[in-house]
């Protein structure tokens, strides 16, 4: 909840500056999608099940977006221009994460990965 509050405040404070800086959107999208790919791939390297890979991929992306915004505010102050890319990344991450989760919800999992296993 704290991260969501920080994100909401940062977006509210910097919404005009984000709107006026479209040149940062494409590089931030590339970083975001690259992060999802790296997270999913690394989770696979650790032989996690597909549901765990999906959850880890989304969780890491969401946490990084909130943490980046919080760090920028703490280190540079809430009036700093350094917050603008963080806020744009946060918005993009929330959007792409939601879209990715929606796509994944329509892709079936192998039957053995649909069931939770008790240790």
Residue pairs with C-beta under 8 A, 6 or more apart in sequence:
3 63
3 66
3 67
3 70
4 66
6 66
6 69
6 70
6 73
7 65
7 66
7 69
7 87
7 90
7 94
9 78
10 69
10 73
10 78
10 83
10 86
10 87
10 90
11 18
11 87
11 90
11 91
13 78
13 83
14 83
14 84
14 87
15 87
17 81
17 84
17 87
18 84
18 87
18 88
18 91
21 84
21 85
21 88
24 84
24 85
24 88
25 88
25 92
28 85
28 88
28 89
28 92
29 92
29 96
31 89
32 61
32 89
32 92
32 93
32 96
33 96
35 60
35 61
35 64
36 57
36 58
36 61
36 96
36 100
39 56
39 57
39 60
39 61
40 53
40 54
40 56
40 57
43 52
43 53
43 56
43 57
44 53
48 56
49 113
50 109
50 110
50 113
51 109
51 113
54 101
54 104
57 100
58 97
58 100
58 101
61 93
61 96
61 97
62 93
62 94
62 97
64 93
65 86
65 89
65 90
65 93
65 94
66 90
68 86
68 89
68 90
69 83
69 86
69 87
69 89
69 90
71 86
72 80
72 82
72 83
72 86
73 80
73 83
75 82
76 82
76 83
